[in-house]
Amino acid sequence: MNTVALENQLKQFGLSEKEIQTYLTILEHGEAKASTIADDTGVSKRYVYSICEELEERGFVDVDDHVVPTKIRAKPPEEVIEMLSNRLEDIEPVLKQRYSETSSRPQRFDVIKSRVTVIKRLREYIESAEQELVVAVPEGYLPEVAEQLRAAVDRGVLVLLLISDVDDPEHVLDGVDRPVGSVIRTWELGMPVLLAVDEQLGIASPAEMVSRANSDDRAIAIVQGQIVPIIAGSFLANYWPFAQQHTVVDPVELPATYRSFRHATLQATLHNQAEATVYARATAQPVDTDDPFTTLEGTVVETRQGMVEPRTNTIPIEHTIIIETDEETVSVGGPDSFLEDYEARKVTLERP
C-alpha cells in the first residue's frame, strides 16, 4: 500500500491530514521529541503537542511527559489494529439494532401440501442455521435429517433436539455415529414437527405430514423474524420440559464467542456443572434503555436455564447468566430481555 492509500485509510478512522502526517512521522522514528516531529512536519512545536495529545486519546501513541524533553512513542501497529478492531466490534451491535432486516429478508408464509416438500424444506433450513436451532421430530423421521443435524453440530450451532414418539429411549440413537444435537431429549408421546432456526426460519407440521405419504394435513413454513421466536418459545415451554433428557454434549474448549445467547448460557452451565471457573465478557446494554452498549466483564457465578438438568429457571424462556464484575453482580440475558439487568448481543466465555 502506497502512502496516499494509507493516508486515505487512516482518514476513514477520523484522523485529520495534520494528525495523519504527524502520526506517520512518529511511526518512522518509533520515538521522537516534539521538536524533531515539528521539524519533519513543518508545524509548530506547540501544535505537535496538541496533535499528539489527540493521538494519545485515540490510542495511536504514548506521550511520555515524565522525562525532559517529552518523548512521543508510537504504539506497536498490532496494538493499534487490535484497538481499532475492538472499536468496530463495539459499534456492530448498535448498527445491527438500528438496521431493519425486514427490508432484505423476505417475509413469507408457505403452505406445504406434500411430505416430500416438508422434508426438503426442513433440510434446507437446518443447513442454513448459523447460531441455533430447536427441532422436534418423530423417531422414525430422524434419519431423514440426521446428516443435516450432524453438520450443524459440527459447525458450532446450538441444536436442541426433541425426538418424539419414542418406543425405546435407550436405543433411540442406535446407529448414529456422531452427535446430532447439543442436547437431546426423548418423549414417548407424539407431537407436531417443529423447527425454528436463528429466530428467522420456522416450520410447523402435523406429525402425519412426515409419517404418511398420503396425508391430507398441511404444514406451514415461515420466514418471519417476529413469528419464528414464538415457535421456539412454544417448543421450550410446552414440550421440552416434559421430555426426558437423553444426551448432552461435553463442554467446549474455551475461549469461545457466541452470538446465540442460549448457546452461551448452555456452555456456561456445562462448565459450571463441571466445577470449572468461567470468565465472561459480554457486549451488553441496560434493559429497556437507549443507553450505549458497554462491555461487562467478570466471573460467571450462576446461570438460570432450562436446557439441561437440573432446571434453574423460573419460567421456560428464562436463560440468564449472572456475572460478578469488579463493581457489582448483574444478570444478563439475550436480545429483548426483560427479566435481566442487561441484554447482550455477544458473549465470550474464557477460563481465567
LUMLOVO-967173 format. One record per residue (C-alpha): residue in one letter; x, y, z. Coordinates in steps of 0.5 Angstrom, whole numbers, padded with zeros to 4 digits. Example, Ala and Ser with C-alpha at 12.3 -4.5 7.8 and 13.67 -1.06 7.14 Angstrom:
residues 2
+--------+-------+-------+-------+
! residu !     X !     Y !     Z !
+--------+-------+-------+-------+
!      a !  0025 ! -0009 !  0016 !
!      s !  0027 ! -0002 !  0014 !
+--------+-------+-------+-------+
***
This chain:
residues 352
+--------+-------+-------+-------+
! residu !     X !     Y !     Z !
+--------+-------+-------+-------+
!      m !  0000 !  0000 !  0000 !
!      n !  0003 !  0007 ! -0002 !
!      t !  0003 !  0013 !  0002 !
!      v ! -0003 !  0016 ! -0001 !
!      a ! -0007 !  0010 !  0000 !
!      l ! -0005 !  0009 !  0007 !
!      e ! -0007 !  0016 !  0009 !
!      n ! -0014 !  0015 !  0006 !
!      q ! -0015 !  0009 !  0010 !
!      l ! -0013 !  0013 !  0016 !
!      k ! -0018 !  0018 !  0014 !
!      q ! -0023 !  0013 !  0015 !
!      f ! -0022 !  0013 !  0022 !
!      g ! -0023 !  0020 !  0023 !
!      l ! -0016 !  0023 !  0023 !
!      s ! -0014 !  0030 !  0020 !
!      e ! -0009 !  0031 !  0015 !
!      k ! -0004 !  0034 !  0020 !
!      e ! -0006 !  0028 !  0025 !
!      i ! -0004 !  0023 !  0020 !
!      q !  0002 !  0027 !  0018 !
!      t !  0005 !  0027 !  0025 !
!      y !  0003 !  0020 !  0026 !
!      l !  0007 !  0017 !  0020 !
!      t !  0013 !  0022 !  0022 !
!      i !  0012 !  0019 !  0029 !
!      l !  0012 !  0012 !  0026 !
!      e !  0018 !  0013 !  0022 !
!      h !  0022 !  0015 !  0028 !
!      g !  0019 !  0010 !  0033 !
!      e !  0020 !  0015 !  0039 !
!      a !  0022 !  0022 !  0038 !
!      k !  0022 !  0029 !  0041 !
!      a !  0017 !  0034 !  0040 !
!      s !  0022 !  0039 !  0036 !
!      t !  0024 !  0033 !  0032 !
!      i !  0017 !  0032 !  0030 !
!      a !  0016 !  0039 !  0029 !
!      d !  0022 !  0040 !  0024 !
!      d !  0020 !  0034 !  0020 !
!      t !  0013 !  0036 !  0019 !
!      g !  0014 !  0044 !  0019 !
!      v !  0009 !  0045 !  0024 !
!      s !  0010 !  0049 !  0031 !
!      k !  0012 !  0045 !  0037 !
!      r !  0006 !  0047 !  0041 !
!      y !  0002 !  0045 !  0035 !
!      v !  0005 !  0038 !  0036 !
!      y !  0004 !  0037 !  0043 !
!      s ! -0003 !  0039 !  0042 !
!      i ! -0004 !  0034 !  0036 !
!      c !  0000 !  0028 !  0040 !
!      e ! -0005 !  0029 !  0046 !
!      e ! -0011 !  0028 !  0041 !
!      l ! -0007 !  0022 !  0038 !
!      e ! -0006 !  0019 !  0045 !
!      e ! -0013 !  0020 !  0047 !
!      r ! -0015 !  0016 !  0040 !
!      g ! -0010 !  0010 !  0042 !
!      f ! -0004 !  0011 !  0037 !
!      v !  0001 !  0014 !  0041 !
!      d !  0004 !  0015 !  0048 !
!      v !  0006 !  0021 !  0051 !
!      d !  0012 !  0021 !  0056 !
!      d !  0012 !  0027 !  0060 !
!      h !  0016 !  0025 !  0066 !
!      v !  0022 !  0026 !  0062 !
!      v !  0025 !  0032 !  0059 !
!      p !  0025 !  0033 !  0054 !
!      t !  0018 !  0030 !  0053 !
!      k !  0018 !  0024 !  0048 !
!      i !  0013 !  0021 !  0044 !
!      r !  0013 !  0014 !  0042 !
!      a !  0009 !  0010 !  0037 !
!      k !  0005 !  0004 !  0040 !
!      p !  0006 ! -0002 !  0036 !
!      p !  0002 ! -0003 !  0030 !
!      e ! -0001 ! -0009 !  0032 !
!      e ! -0004 ! -0006 !  0039 !
!      v ! -0007 !  0000 !  0034 !
!      i ! -0010 ! -0005 !  0030 !
!      e ! -0013 ! -0009 !  0036 !
!      m ! -0015 ! -0003 !  0039 !
!      l ! -0019 ! -0001 !  0032 !
!      s ! -0022 ! -0008 !  0031 !
!      n ! -0025 ! -0007 !  0038 !
!      r ! -0028 ! -0001 !  0037 !
!      l ! -0031 ! -0003 !  0031 !
!      e ! -0034 ! -0009 !  0034 !
!      d ! -0037 ! -0005 !  0040 !
!      i ! -0041 ! -0001 !  0035 !
!      e ! -0043 ! -0007 !  0031 !
!      p ! -0049 ! -0009 !  0036 !
!      v ! -0051 ! -0002 !  0035 !
!      l ! -0051 ! -0002 !  0028 !
!      k ! -0055 ! -0008 !  0028 !
!      q ! -0060 ! -0006 !  0033 !
!      r ! -0062 !  0000 !  0028 !
!      y ! -0062 ! -0004 !  0022 !
!      s ! -0068 ! -0007 !  0020 !
!      e ! -0067 ! -0014 !  0017 !
!      t ! -0075 ! -0014 !  0014 !
!      s ! -0073 ! -0010 !  0008 !
!      s ! -0067 ! -0015 !  0006 !
!      r ! -0070 ! -0022 !  0008 !
!      p ! -0077 ! -0024 !  0005 !
!      q ! -0083 ! -0024 !  0010 !
!      r ! -0086 ! -0031 !  0007 !
!      f ! -0091 ! -0036 !  0010 !
!      d ! -0092 ! -0042 !  0005 !
!      v ! -0097 ! -0047 !  0006 !
!      i ! -0094 ! -0054 !  0005 !
!      k ! -0098 ! -0060 !  0002 !
!      s ! -0093 ! -0066 !  0001 !
!      r ! -0089 ! -0070 !  0005 !
!      v ! -0083 ! -0069 !  0000 !
!      t ! -0083 ! -0062 !  0001 !
!      v ! -0083 ! -0062 !  0008 !
!      i ! -0077 ! -0066 !  0008 !
!      k ! -0074 ! -0062 !  0003 !
!      r ! -0075 ! -0055 !  0007 !
!      l ! -0073 ! -0058 !  0014 !
!      r ! -0066 ! -0060 !  0011 !
!      e ! -0065 ! -0053 !  0007 !
!      y ! -0067 ! -0049 !  0014 !
!      i ! -0063 ! -0054 !  0018 !
!      e ! -0057 ! -0053 !  0013 !
!      s ! -0058 ! -0045 !  0014 !
!      a ! -0057 ! -0045 !  0021 !
!      e ! -0051 ! -0040 !  0024 !
!      q ! -0053 ! -0040 !  0031 !
!      e ! -0058 ! -0044 !  0034 !
!      l ! -0064 ! -0049 !  0032 !
!      v ! -0069 ! -0052 !  0036 !
!      v ! -0072 ! -0058 !  0033 !
!      a ! -0078 ! -0063 !  0034 !
!      v ! -0078 ! -0070 !  0030 !
!      p ! -0081 ! -0076 !  0031 !
!      e ! -0076 ! -0082 !  0032 !
!      g ! -0078 ! -0085 !  0025 !
!      y ! -0076 ! -0079 !  0022 !
!      l ! -0070 ! -0077 !  0025 !
!      p ! -0066 ! -0081 !  0019 !
!      e ! -0068 ! -0076 !  0014 !
!      v ! -0065 ! -0070 !  0018 !
!      a ! -0059 ! -0073 !  0022 !
!      e ! -0054 ! -0071 !  0017 !
!      q ! -0056 ! -0064 !  0017 !
!      l ! -0056 ! -0064 !  0024 !
!      r ! -0049 ! -0067 !  0025 !
!      a ! -0047 ! -0062 !  0020 !
!      a ! -0050 ! -0056 !  0024 !
!      v ! -0047 ! -0059 !  0031 !
!      d ! -0040 ! -0060 !  0028 !
!      r ! -0040 ! -0052 !  0025 !
!      g ! -0042 ! -0050 !  0032 !
!      v ! -0049 ! -0049 !  0032 !
!      l ! -0053 ! -0050 !  0038 !
!      v ! -0058 ! -0056 !  0037 !
!      l ! -0064 ! -0057 !  0042 !
!      l ! -0067 ! -0064 !  0039 !
!      l ! -0073 ! -0067 !  0042 !
!      i ! -0074 ! -0074 !  0039 !
!      s ! -0082 ! -0075 !  0040 !
!      d ! -0086 ! -0082 !  0039 !
!      v ! -0080 ! -0086 !  0042 !
!      d ! -0081 ! -0093 !  0044 !
!      d ! -0075 ! -0095 !  0047 !
!      p ! -0071 ! -0089 !  0049 !
!      e ! -0065 ! -0093 !  0051 !
!      h ! -0064 ! -0095 !  0044 !
!      v ! -0066 ! -0089 !  0040 !
!      l ! -0060 ! -0087 !  0038 !
!      d ! -0057 ! -0093 !  0036 !
!      g ! -0053 ! -0093 !  0029 !
!      v ! -0052 ! -0085 !  0030 !
!      d ! -0044 ! -0085 !  0030 !
!      r ! -0044 ! -0077 !  0031 !
!      p ! -0048 ! -0072 !  0035 !
!      v ! -0054 ! -0070 !  0032 !
!      g ! -0056 ! -0065 !  0038 !
!      s ! -0052 ! -0061 !  0043 !
!      v ! -0058 ! -0063 !  0048 !
!      i ! -0062 ! -0069 !  0046 !
!      r ! -0069 ! -0071 !  0050 !
!      t ! -0074 ! -0076 !  0048 !
!      w ! -0081 ! -0077 !  0049 !
!      e ! -0086 ! -0083 !  0048 !
!      l ! -0092 ! -0078 !  0046 !
!      g ! -0093 ! -0076 !  0039 !
!      m ! -0092 ! -0068 !  0038 !
!      p ! -0092 ! -0064 !  0032 !
!      v ! -0086 ! -0063 !  0028 !
!      l ! -0083 ! -0056 !  0030 !
!      l ! -0077 ! -0052 !  0027 !
!      a ! -0074 ! -0045 !  0029 !
!      v ! -0067 ! -0043 !  0026 !
!      d ! -0064 ! -0037 !  0028 !
!      e ! -0070 ! -0034 !  0030 !
!      q ! -0072 ! -0033 !  0023 !
!      l ! -0074 ! -0039 !  0019 !
!      g ! -0079 ! -0044 !  0022 !
!      i ! -0083 ! -0050 !  0020 !
!      a ! -0089 ! -0053 !  0024 !
!      s ! -0092 ! -0059 !  0021 !
!      p ! -0097 ! -0064 !  0024 !
!      a ! -0093 ! -0071 !  0025 !
!      e ! -0097 ! -0074 !  0020 !
!      m ! -0094 ! -0070 !  0015 !
!      v ! -0088 ! -0074 !  0015 !
!      s ! -0090 ! -0080 !  0017 !
!      r ! -0095 ! -0081 !  0012 !
!      a ! -0094 ! -0080 !  0005 !
!      n ! -0102 ! -0079 !  0003 !
!      s ! -0104 ! -0074 !  0009 !
!      d ! -0109 ! -0069 !  0008 !
!      d ! -0106 ! -0065 !  0013 !
!      r ! -0102 ! -0058 !  0011 !
!      a ! -0095 ! -0056 !  0014 !
!      i ! -0093 ! -0048 !  0014 !
!      a ! -0086 ! -0045 !  0013 !
!      i ! -0085 ! -0039 !  0016 !
!      v ! -0079 ! -0033 !  0014 !
!      q ! -0081 ! -0028 !  0019 !
!      g ! -0077 ! -0025 !  0025 !
!      q ! -0083 ! -0023 !  0029 !
!      i ! -0086 ! -0030 !  0029 !
!      v ! -0081 ! -0035 !  0029 !
!      p ! -0079 ! -0034 !  0036 !
!      i ! -0086 ! -0036 !  0038 !
!      i ! -0085 ! -0043 !  0035 !
!      a ! -0078 ! -0043 !  0039 !
!      g ! -0082 ! -0041 !  0046 !
!      s ! -0087 ! -0046 !  0045 !
!      f ! -0082 ! -0051 !  0044 !
!      l ! -0079 ! -0049 !  0050 !
!      a ! -0085 ! -0048 !  0054 !
!      n ! -0090 ! -0053 !  0052 !
!      y ! -0086 ! -0059 !  0050 !
!      w ! -0078 ! -0059 !  0052 !
!      p ! -0079 ! -0059 !  0060 !
!      f ! -0084 ! -0065 !  0059 !
!      a ! -0079 ! -0070 !  0055 !
!      q ! -0073 ! -0074 !  0058 !
!      q ! -0066 ! -0072 !  0058 !
!      h ! -0062 ! -0077 !  0054 !
!      t ! -0055 ! -0074 !  0051 !
!      v ! -0052 ! -0067 !  0053 !
!      v ! -0045 ! -0065 !  0049 !
!      d ! -0039 ! -0064 !  0053 !
!      p ! -0037 ! -0057 !  0055 !
!      v ! -0033 ! -0054 !  0049 !
!      e ! -0026 ! -0052 !  0050 !
!      l ! -0025 ! -0044 !  0052 !
!      p ! -0025 ! -0039 !  0050 !
!      a ! -0031 ! -0039 !  0045 !
!      t ! -0035 ! -0033 !  0043 !
!      y ! -0043 ! -0033 !  0042 !
!      r ! -0048 ! -0029 !  0039 !
!      s ! -0053 ! -0034 !  0041 !
!      f ! -0054 ! -0032 !  0048 !
!      r ! -0058 ! -0039 !  0049 !
!      h ! -0051 ! -0042 !  0047 !
!      a ! -0047 ! -0038 !  0051 !
!      t ! -0052 ! -0040 !  0057 !
!      l ! -0051 ! -0047 !  0056 !
!      q ! -0044 ! -0047 !  0056 !
!      a ! -0043 ! -0043 !  0062 !
!      t ! -0048 ! -0048 !  0065 !
!      l ! -0044 ! -0054 !  0063 !
!      h ! -0037 ! -0051 !  0065 !
!      n ! -0040 ! -0049 !  0072 !
!      q ! -0043 ! -0056 !  0073 !
!      a ! -0036 ! -0059 !  0072 !
!      e ! -0034 ! -0054 !  0077 !
!      a ! -0030 ! -0050 !  0073 !
!      t ! -0029 ! -0043 !  0074 !
!      v ! -0031 ! -0039 !  0068 !
!      y ! -0030 ! -0031 !  0066 !
!      a ! -0035 ! -0028 !  0061 !
!      r ! -0034 ! -0022 !  0057 !
!      a ! -0041 ! -0019 !  0054 !
!      t ! -0043 ! -0013 !  0050 !
!      a ! -0049 ! -0011 !  0053 !
!      q ! -0054 ! -0005 !  0054 !
!      p ! -0058 ! -0004 !  0060 !
!      v ! -0065 ! -0007 !  0059 !
!      d ! -0071 ! -0002 !  0057 !
!      t ! -0066 !  0004 !  0056 !
!      d ! -0063 !  0007 !  0050 !
!      d ! -0056 !  0007 !  0054 !
!      p ! -0050 !  0006 !  0049 !
!      f ! -0047 ! -0002 !  0049 !
!      t ! -0042 ! -0003 !  0054 !
!      t ! -0037 ! -0009 !  0056 !
!      l ! -0039 ! -0013 !  0062 !
!      e ! -0033 ! -0017 !  0065 !
!      g ! -0033 ! -0022 !  0071 !
!      t ! -0034 ! -0029 !  0073 !
!      v ! -0040 ! -0033 !  0072 !
!      v ! -0043 ! -0034 !  0079 !
!      e ! -0049 ! -0037 !  0077 !
!      t ! -0054 ! -0039 !  0071 !
!      r ! -0061 ! -0040 !  0070 !
!      q ! -0064 ! -0044 !  0065 !
!      g ! -0068 ! -0050 !  0063 !
!      m ! -0064 ! -0053 !  0057 !
!      v ! -0061 ! -0058 !  0061 !
!      e ! -0062 ! -0062 !  0068 !
!      p ! -0063 ! -0059 !  0073 !
!      r ! -0067 ! -0053 !  0071 !
!      t ! -0065 ! -0047 !  0075 !
!      n ! -0070 ! -0042 !  0071 !
!      t ! -0077 ! -0040 !  0074 !
!      i ! -0080 ! -0039 !  0067 !
!      p ! -0078 ! -0043 !  0061 !
!      i ! -0076 ! -0037 !  0057 !
!      e ! -0071 ! -0035 !  0062 !
!      h ! -0064 ! -0036 !  0060 !
!      t ! -0059 ! -0032 !  0064 !
!      i ! -0052 ! -0031 !  0066 !
!      i ! -0050 ! -0028 !  0073 !
!      i ! -0044 ! -0024 !  0072 !
!      e ! -0040 ! -0022 !  0078 !
!      t ! -0036 ! -0016 !  0076 !
!      d ! -0031 ! -0011 !  0080 !
!      e ! -0036 ! -0007 !  0082 !
!      e ! -0043 ! -0011 !  0082 !
!      t ! -0047 ! -0017 !  0081 !
!      v ! -0051 ! -0017 !  0075 !
!      s ! -0056 ! -0021 !  0071 !
!      v ! -0055 ! -0021 !  0063 !
!      g ! -0060 ! -0024 !  0058 !
!      g ! -0060 ! -0024 !  0051 !
!      p ! -0064 ! -0019 !  0046 !
!      d ! -0070 ! -0016 !  0048 !
!      s ! -0069 ! -0019 !  0055 !
!      f ! -0074 ! -0016 !  0061 !
!      l ! -0072 ! -0020 !  0067 !
!      e ! -0065 ! -0019 !  0067 !
!      d ! -0061 ! -0012 !  0068 !
!      y ! -0057 ! -0012 !  0061 !
!      e ! -0059 ! -0015 !  0055 !
!      a ! -0053 ! -0018 !  0051 !
!      r ! -0051 ! -0018 !  0043 !
!      k ! -0045 ! -0022 !  0044 !
!      v ! -0041 ! -0026 !  0050 !
!      t ! -0034 ! -0029 !  0050 !
!      l ! -0033 ! -0035 !  0055 !
!      e ! -0026 ! -0036 !  0058 !
!      r ! -0022 ! -0039 !  0063 !
!      p ! -0019 ! -0034 !  0068 !
+--------+-------+-------+-------+
***
